[in-house]
Structure formats: C-alpha cells, structure tokens
Amino acid sequence: MQDIFIIGSKGIPAKYGGFETFVEQLTRHTENGAIRYHIACMADKKDEFEYQGCHCFQIKTPKIGPAKAVWYDLAAFAYCLKFIRRHSLRSPIVYVLACRIGPFTGVLKRRLKKSGGRLFVNPDGHEWMRAKWNKAIRKYWKFSEKGMVKHADLLVCDSKNMESYIQNSYQKYRPKTVFAAYGADVAKSGLSDEDPKLCQWYRKWDLMPLEYFLIVGRFVPENNYETMIREFMASATGKKLAIISNVEENAFYQKLKDATGFEKDPRIVFCQTVYDEQLLKKIRENAFAYLHGHEVGGTNPSLLEALGSTDINLLLDVGFNREVGEEAALYWTKQEGSLSSLIEETVKFDAAKRQEFGAQAKKRILDHYSHERIARTYEHIFLR
C-alpha cells in the first residue's frame, strides 16, 4: 500500500479554492486500490474522519494573519511524521501543495527521509507576485519557494509554463519535475432549467439564463476584478455581470467600489458564494460567457470548470491561460478597451458560433483535462 499525505489545501469536502477542488476530485476519481490518501484539513478543532475513502485529519489552526498558512502546513507535516512513525509505514510520500514552508523544509525532509519517506511539492503559481501581500511577505514567499525547490524529491507542476519557470530559475538545484494539471468534466448539471433552487437563485439576483456574463473566483486583486468590472461598465451590452466570489466588506471591496463606482451600474451583480456543486455548474452552463482574469498561478480549476460548462470563455492573455484554452477561448489584455470590445463582439455571436466555441472548449477538457485522466496521471506519479 502506498500512503500519500497531502497537505497545503484547506481540506475536503471542498468549498472554494484550487487546491481544495483538486484534492476533492483527485480522491473522488482515484481507482487504484494500492493508494491510501491522508488529507490535512484546516479546522478550529482536532478530529479525524473518513471521506471518499480517505483518512482526513483536522489541524486546529490559530488565527494569526498571513502566518496562519505557514503554521498550518508545519503542524500538518509534524502530524504526518508522527503518524508515519507510529504506524511504521513503508516509503510514504508527503505531497505539499504550495511553497510556504521553505525555510523549514531541510529539517523536515531529513526527518521524513529517516522514515524512508519522500517529499513531493506542487510549487503552485507565483505566490510572491500576489498583490495582496506586502513587500516583506512577498520576499518571504520567494525565499520559501527556493527552499522547497531545493529539497523536494519531485516537483509536480500544474502547468507547463510553471515547469519551465522552475527548471530555468532553479537550474543549479537540478530539480526533478513532472507535469500534472488539474481536472474538470463536461457532464451536464443534474438540475433542469425549472429546478426550484436555480429559479430561486435567479430571482434573488434578478438574473436570467444567457443574459449574464459570469466571474467565479477568489476575491483578490491579482484576479483583475478591477479591470474586468471597469471594462464591463465601459461596454454597451445590456447583459449583466454576475460575480460569484467570497466577497466581504473588506478593504479591497471598498477600494474596488471607490475605483470603479460599480454600485452605480445596475448590471454589476455581486452574488456572494455558491457551494452547491450542481447549482454552480448549472449557473455556468446558463451563462452567456465566462470572464477569467487570473494572472498569477498555473492551471486554474475555475477555468477548467468554465471550459467544461460555458460555451464562450474570455480569458486574460497570459501564458498560463493560453496553455489551457488554446483556440477554444478568446483573449483580452489589460489595455483599455480590449475586454470591452471583446464583450461587445461576443454578444453579436449567433447560436452556431457559440456552439462551435462550446464544442472546442469541451474537447479541450476531454482530451487533456478530464478528472479521470488527471487521477490516472497522479496514480502513475505516486506508484512509479
């Protein structure tokens, strides 16, 4: 039995977040009985439970600001080391998602190696570039990334762009890398257009099928909400912009309001969060188009989900997004007028052109990003 400890996500069952979605779907679609997953879960108490055949362990995590994630990863790693020793596990793998604990990785790696274990790392995206962090924190993330690349036995990159970056930036460490993306599916939602949950959601936000553009993602500056909102407001479309995100009345929300004046445009609708998986999929299916402004990171699960559900996808033109969408999507830049023009252009598409883009998008998922394909890829990585 190959024991795999996954730490770095907030845990499963998943709500929002790329890593959470990845772990949820990986464990759901794994078929090889030779693998046993142990999943760390961030919580306000200690507990253990079974979910989707996985052993999940909760790590009680204090609220200490940006250091919370570092503390959580360290505590989860310590738990893994104790569990491995207590159960005398053979050749376990600890798979760390993101590069938050680089300064401590050398010590942790030595302890893991004494138990016959290996350290795998998913470097995620460029955490050190995220606008939400101040200069000191960004400097730490870059330093931490260096430490984790140096000590990892294998780096699992979720995009080819990220793999190239690791190989080129840390050539002196001769990093061993492999590419394994995230997954999505093209199956239709189990909800009908007349489903009470869907109709209630539409009534609540005054929306109608095919009469809204959609954004789904974390409410952070580097996802370019300001550009997307500003450009949508500048467009001549009568459709609305539905934003599903963990919006809070925080400093960024207020800054965005001050910068764009979005509250004066009735087309801009903040729709809070949707944790019902089937409902969210149906909302995606019924969207006229999806806007994706993620700029920092590798393959983004929300983009894959959009390609699997929404016919028209308008993506920020960066390498990570081009790699995923290729010819199945349309692209915009942060230059003034780029996205607003594209919005106005897509509104003129007839049904045949919409269906053509939708078919191409779904083919991208089926050929390269299906959950089953990704699960098989990871089984090969873990068992080889």
C-alpha positions in Angstrom: 0.0 0.0 0.0 1.4 3.4 -1.0 0.5 6.0 1.6 0.1 9.6 0.3 -0.1 12.5 2.7 -1.5 15.7 1.1 -1.0 18.9 3.0 -1.4 22.5 2.0 -5.1 22.6 1.0 -7.7 23.8 3.4 -9.1 20.3 3.2 -12.1 18.3 1.9 -15.1 18.4 1.4 -14.1 21.3 -0.8 -15.7 24.7 -0.9 -13.7 27.3 -2.8 -10.0 27.2 -3.8 -8.0 25.5 -6.5 -6.2 23.1 -4.2 -9.3 22.1 -2.4 -11.1 21.4 -5.7 -8.1 19.4 -6.9 -7.9 17.2 -3.7 -11.7 16.7 -3.8 -11.7 15.5 -7.4 -8.4 13.5 -7.2 -9.7 11.4 -4.3 -13.1 11.0 -5.9 -11.7 9.6 -9.1 -8.8 7.5 -7.9 -9.4 3.9 -8.7 -6.1 2.2 -7.8 -6.6 0.3 -4.5 -2.8 0.4 -3.9 -3.1 4.0 -2.9 -4.2 5.3 0.5 -4.7 9.1 0.9 -4.3 11.0 4.1 -5.6 14.6 3.8 -4.9 17.5 6.1 -7.8 19.8 6.8 -7.7 23.2 8.4 -10.1 23.5 11.3 -10.9 25.1 14.7 -10.6 21.7 16.4 -8.7 18.4 16.2 -10.5 15.5 14.7 -10.2 12.6 12.2 -12.8 11.3 9.8 -13.2 9.2 6.6 -14.3 10.9 3.3 -14.3 9.4 -0.2 -12.2 6.5 1.1 -9.6 8.9 2.5 -8.3 9.4 6.0 -8.8 13.0 6.8 -7.1 14.7 9.8 -8.0 18.1 11.1 -5.4 20.5 12.3 -6.5 23.1 14.8 -5.2 26.4 13.4 -4.9 29.7 15.2 -5.9 32.9 13.5 -2.6 34.7 13.2 -2.9 36.5 9.9 -0.6 35.6 6.9 1.4 33.3 9.2 -1.6 31.1 9.6 -1.0 29.1 6.4 2.7 28.6 7.4 1.7 27.4 10.9 -0.9 25.1 9.4 1.5 23.4 6.9 4.1 22.9 9.6 1.6 21.4 12.1 0.2 19.1 9.3 3.7 18.0 8.4 4.5 17.3 12.0 1.3 15.2 12.2 2.4 13.2 9.1 5.8 12.4 10.6 4.2 11.2 13.9 1.6 9.1 12.0 4.3 7.5 9.8 6.4 6.5 12.7 3.5 5.3 14.8 2.2 3.0 12.1 5.7 2.1 10.7 4.6 3.0 7.1 6.9 1.9 4.3 8.0 4.5 1.7 5.3 7.1 2.4 5.1 10.3 0.3 4.3 13.7 1.7 2.9 15.9 -1.0 3.0 19.6 -0.1 0.8 22.0 -2.1 2.4 25.4 -2.4 5.8 26.7 -1.2 5.0 28.2 2.2 7.4 26.4 4.5 10.7 26.6 2.6 12.9 27.7 5.5 11.9 24.6 7.4 11.9 22.1 4.6 15.5 20.9 5.0 14.9 19.8 8.6 11.5 18.2 7.7 13.0 16.4 4.7 15.7 14.9 6.9 13.2 13.6 9.4 11.0 12.2 6.6 13.9 10.5 5.0 14.8 8.7 8.2 11.3 7.1 8.0 12.0 6.1 4.3 9.7 8.8 3.0 9.9 11.1 0.0 8.9 14.8 -0.3 6.8 15.9 -3.3 5.9 19.5 -3.8 3.4 21.4 -6.0 5.0 24.8 -6.5 1.6 26.3 -7.3 1.9 29.7 -9.0 3.9 32.8 -8.3 2.7 33.4 -4.7 5.4 36.0 -4.3 3.8 38.1 -7.1 0.3 38.3 -5.4 -0.8 41.9 -4.9 -2.5 41.1 -1.5 0.9 40.7 0.1 3.2 43.5 1.3 6.8 43.6 0.2 8.2 41.7 3.2 5.8 38.9 2.8 6.4 38.6 -1.0 10.1 38.4 -0.2 9.5 35.5 2.2 7.4 33.6 -0.4 10.1 33.9 -3.0 12.7 32.7 -0.4 10.4 29.9 0.7 9.9 28.8 -2.9 13.7 28.5 -3.3 14.0 26.3 -0.2 11.2 23.9 -1.3 12.5 23.5 -4.8 16.0 22.8 -3.4 14.8 20.0 -1.1 11.9 18.4 -3.0 12.4 14.9 -4.4 9.9 15.7 -7.1 8.1 18.9 -8.1 4.7 18.3 -9.6 3.9 21.4 -11.8 0.2 22.0 -12.7 1.2 23.8 -15.9 3.9 23.5 -18.5 4.6 27.3 -18.1 5.3 26.7 -14.4 7.5 23.7 -15.1 9.6 25.8 -17.4 9.9 28.5 -14.8 11.1 26.1 -12.2 13.7 24.5 -14.5 15.0 27.8 -15.7 15.0 29.7 -12.4 16.5 26.9 -10.2 18.8 25.2 -12.7 21.6 25.0 -10.1 19.5 22.6 -7.9 18.8 20.3 -10.9 15.1 20.0 -9.9 13.2 16.9 -10.9 9.9 17.9 -12.3 6.8 16.4 -13.8 3.7 18.0 -15.3 0.2 17.1 -14.0 -2.6 19.5 -14.4 -6.0 19.8 -12.6 -9.1 18.3 -14.0 -12.7 19.1 -14.9 -15.6 17.3 -16.6 -18.1 18.1 -19.3 -21.1 16.3 -17.9 -24.3 18.4 -17.7 -25.6 19.5 -14.3 -28.2 17.3 -12.8 -30.5 20.4 -12.5 -33.2 21.4 -15.0 -33.9 24.9 -16.1 -37.0 24.8 -13.9 -35.3 23.5 -10.8 -36.6 25.4 -7.7 -33.0 26.0 -6.4 -31.9 27.5 -9.7 -35.1 29.6 -10.2 -34.8 30.9 -6.6 -31.2 31.9 -7.2 -32.1 33.8 -10.4 -35.0 35.6 -8.6 -32.7 36.6 -5.8 -30.2 38.3 -8.1 -32.6 39.3 -10.8 -30.8 37.3 -13.5 -31.9 35.2 -16.5 -30.3 32.4 -18.5 -27.9 33.6 -21.2 -28.4 37.2 -20.0 -25.3 37.4 -17.8 -21.6 37.2 -18.1 -20.0 35.3 -15.2 -17.0 35.5 -13.0 -16.2 32.8 -10.4 -13.1 33.0 -8.3 -11.3 34.2 -5.2 -11.9 37.9 -4.4 -8.3 39.1 -4.6 -6.6 41.9 -6.7 -4.4 39.7 -8.8 -7.5 38.1 -10.4 -8.0 41.5 -12.0 -11.6 42.3 -10.8 -11.0 46.0 -11.3 -10.1 45.6 -15.0 -13.0 43.2 -15.7 -15.6 45.4 -13.9 -14.3 48.6 -15.4 -14.3 47.2 -18.9 -17.7 45.6 -18.5 -19.1 49.0 -17.4 -17.5 50.6 -20.5 -19.2 48.0 -22.8 -22.5 48.7 -24.5 -24.1 45.3 -23.6 -27.5 45.1 -21.9 -26.5 41.9 -20.3 -25.4 41.7 -16.6 -22.1 40.7 -14.9 -22.7 38.1 -12.2 -19.8 37.8 -9.8 -19.7 34.7 -7.6 -17.0 35.1 -5.0 -16.2 35.3 -1.3 -16.9 39.0 -1.3 -16.7 40.7 2.1 -16.9 44.3 3.0 -13.2 44.5 3.3 -10.5 47.0 2.2 -10.3 45.5 -1.3 -14.0 45.6 -1.8 -14.2 49.3 -0.7 -11.1 50.1 -2.9 -12.8 48.5 -5.8 -16.0 50.4 -5.2 -14.1 53.7 -5.0 -12.1 53.0 -8.1 -14.9 51.8 -10.4 -18.2 53.1 -8.9 -19.7 49.7 -9.8 -22.6 50.3 -7.4 -24.0 52.9 -9.8 -24.2 50.3 -12.6 -27.2 48.0 -12.1 -25.6 45.5 -14.5 -22.9 44.6 -11.9 -24.2 42.0 -9.5 -22.2 40.5 -6.6 -23.9 37.1 -6.0 -22.0 36.0 -2.9 -20.9 32.4 -2.9 -22.5 29.2 -4.2 -21.2 26.0 -2.6 -23.8 23.7 -4.2 -21.7 21.9 -6.9 -24.6 21.1 -9.2 -26.2 24.5 -8.8 -22.9 26.2 -9.7 -22.4 24.0 -12.7 -25.9 24.9 -13.9 -25.2 28.6 -13.4 -22.1 28.2 -15.5 -24.0 26.3 -18.3 -26.6 29.1 -18.5 -24.0 32.0 -18.5 -23.7 33.8 -21.8 -19.9 33.9 -21.3 -17.3 33.5 -18.6 -14.6 36.1 -17.8 -11.3 34.9 -16.4 -8.8 37.4 -15.1 -6.4 35.1 -13.1 -2.9 36.3 -13.8 -0.8 34.6 -11.1 -0.7 30.8 -11.0 -0.7 27.7 -13.1 -3.7 25.8 -14.4 -6.7 27.2 -12.6 -9.6 24.8 -11.7 -12.2 27.5 -12.2 -11.0 28.0 -15.8 -11.2 24.3 -16.4 -14.7 24.1 -15.0 -15.7 27.0 -17.2 -14.4 25.4 -20.3 -16.3 22.2 -19.4 -19.6 24.1 -18.9 -19.7 27.5 -20.6 -19.7 28.0 -24.4 -17.9 31.3 -24.6 -14.8 32.0 -22.4 -12.9 35.3 -22.4 -9.5 34.9 -20.8 -6.8 37.3 -19.8 -4.0 36.7 -22.3 -1.1 35.2 -20.2 0.8 32.0 -20.8 -1.0 30.0 -18.1 -4.4 30.7 -19.6 -3.3 30.3 -23.3 -1.8 26.9 -22.4 -5.2 25.7 -21.2 -7.6 27.4 -23.6 -5.7 27.4 -26.8 -8.1 28.0 -29.7 -11.2 27.2 -27.7 -11.3 30.6 -26.0 -11.0 34.3 -26.8 -8.3 36.5 -25.2 -8.1 40.1 -23.8 -5.3 42.2 -22.3 -5.4 44.8 -19.6 -5.1 47.6 -22.2 -8.1 49.9 -22.0 -10.8 48.9 -24.4 -9.5 45.4 -25.0 -12.1 43.5 -22.9 -15.0 45.8 -23.5 -14.6 45.4 -27.3 -14.4 41.7 -26.9 -17.6 41.7 -24.8 -19.4 43.7 -27.5 -18.1 41.4 -30.2 -19.3 38.2 -28.5 -22.7 39.5 -27.9 -23.2 39.5 -31.7 -22.3 35.8 -32.0 -25.1 33.7 -33.4 -26.1 30.3 -31.9 -23.9 28.3 -34.3 -20.8 30.3 -33.4 -21.5 29.9 -29.7 -21.9 26.2 -30.1 -18.7 25.9 -32.1 -16.7 27.5 -29.3 -18.5 25.4 -26.8 -17.6 22.2 -28.6 -14.0 23.2 -28.9 -13.9 24.1 -25.1 -15.3 20.7 -24.1 -12.9 18.9 -26.4 -10.0 20.6 -24.6 -11.3 19.2 -21.4 -12.0 15.7 -22.7 -8.6 15.4 -24.5 -6.4 16.9 -21.8 -8.0 17.7 -18.5 -10.6 15.2 -17.6 -10.7 14.2 -13.9 -10.2 10.6 -14.8 -7.1 11.4 -16.9 -5.6 13.5 -14.1 -6.3 10.9 -11.5 -4.5 8.3 -13.6 -1.6 10.6 -14.1 -1.2 11.0 -10.4 -1.5 7.3 -9.8 1.4 6.8 -12.1 3.4 9.5 -10.4 2.8 8.1 -6.9 3.3 4.5 -7.8 6.2 4.6 -10.3 
